Amino acid sequence: MPPGETQMLRRIGLVLLVGVSVAACRPRPAVYVPPPGVDVVHYDVTLDLQPETLYLNGRARLEVRHPDTLTQLPLALRGLEVDTVRVDERIVPVRLADGRLLVSLPGGQARSRVEVVYRGESDEGVYAGEHEGQRIVYSDAWPDRVRGWLPGVHHPSDPATFELTLTVPRGHEAVATGVPVGVDTLGDGLRYRWRLGAPAPTYSYAFAVSDFAVTTTTLGDTLPVRYYLLAPDSAEAAELRRTPEVLTYFSERLGPYPFAQYATVQVPFAWGGMENASASFLNADLFGTGRAEETQVHEIAHQWFGTHVVLADWRDLWLSEGMATYLTTLFYEHADGLDAARARWVEMARLSEDDLASLTELVPRGPVDPNTYFSWVPYRRGGCVLHLLRRRLGDDAFFAALRRAYQTYRGRPLSTEAFRVLLEQESGRDLTGVFDVWVYRRELPVLRTQWRPQRDRLTWQVEGDERTLLGLPVLLEIVQDGRTHLVPLTEGGVTLPGDTPPRVRPVGIMLRVE
């Protein structure tokens, strides 16, 4: 999902007995945390969808690894009726407990095949909207709304491969996560099939149904790149023309692209974008505003971090959103030059009064609810920490560490502490102090400035950074009378012959300027 400055305002805000639906007004279940040792390896999902009513009939087959002592598997599902649940082809009882569908397991085995058959009109996760008169039905899974159409282990630490078979009436076209593997004509319907061969979190599973204008190109000899745009904006694919360049840059910088295609789908939802695995969704209103490309770059960056290297916990959200925010600036540094990147680093580090009022630590010490933790903090504060780490380690060690993180944790959960250890191993530096100040502490260090107009002199000093910025090649952007100066933080002062008090902004390092 894109950083706050380039996105629309995002919406922030069961389990069932067989044959009993859950009312939409039921209180929101607690954040789903999977039992220790549970690992869904694969989802095979079949949905029959009525786009006019959003009514669906579904069947989900899950391949699950788990401790052989586990006798109940909790699955999150909301707003639908469950007809039957089978484990290894045998119908099993389920019961309602703490907002979860508790599936009975036989015990004594470490792997189960679970099948859930369900139906109804979901109260979340599947939506209908319009863009300039064109109707579109789409799913929106983040952070756990996927439970509105898929029973599962909906936590970012449990990525899985995915197959979807989606049947819709004739006259509708569909696109979804994964590579399209076939379309069948069934009387008055069309049955689409997709397969995602690399694991991804369930919040990145998605589908959309409308009448799309599809543009296809190929990166290299094998990677299809497709744009599914709505008819009113069918000519706007040109805004995304650098998509192959973005994919190439991140592949060379981080490691091979993890999926077998990349698609962009235009939908009228509330986010700026969503990093669905191999098929990012972009807000329909972005096109024609000049913001579509930057959002696209952000969502592509997620395909490496967030969608394939996944989060160990929601408290590690900065490793997804902060990483995508900073990687976006790196693409522009590569493609458009250092000045383009610096402009983004300045904005990334900018703090408004509202930002200061809502400031939190980057990584909370305890568990978090992603619906309430979602803010500018994991995006921009996270991106600034990565810029600081780059300055601390130097480009060679920093980028080697990112490549190693991707190679080591692709398809696996990455925690903040594991990332710190990996950075230390790659660079040979102790980063405990850096993480204590910049990641785990709520308050930011202060850049205290003093302007002496009678001497044409601006001076500054940093307080509260515990010497973590000492000697680092950090720049300040100083603007006075329409002129911009870039001055090293280490200078401590600069002569500015003008009467207007200068405005001081750190470049890529988040400091409270006073």
Secondary structure, DSSP 4 states (H G I P E B T S, - for coil): ---GGGSPPPP------BT-PPPTTSPPPPPP-PPTT-EEEEEEEEEEEETTTTEEEEEEEEEEE--TT--EEEEB--S-EEEEEEETTEE--EEEETTEEEEE--SS-SEEEEEEEEEEE-SSSEEEEEETTEEEEEE--TTTGGGGT--B---TT--EEEEEEEEEETT-EEEESSEEEEEEEETTEEEEEEEEEEEE-GGG--EEEE-EEEEEEEETTTEEEEEEEEGGGGGGGGGGTTHHHHHHHHHHHH-S-SSS-EEEEEE--SSSEE--TTEEEEEGGGTTTT-HHHHHHHHHHHTTBTTTBEESSGGGTHHHHHHHHHHHHHHHHHHH-HHHHHHHHHHHH---HHHHHT---SS-SS---HHHH-SHIIIIIHHHHHHHHHHHH-HHHHHHHHHHHHHHHTTSEE-HHHHHHHHHHHH----HHHHHHHTS-SSPPEEEEEEEGGGTEEEEEEESSTTTTTT---EEEEEETTEEEEEEGGG-EEE---SSPPEEEESSS--EE-
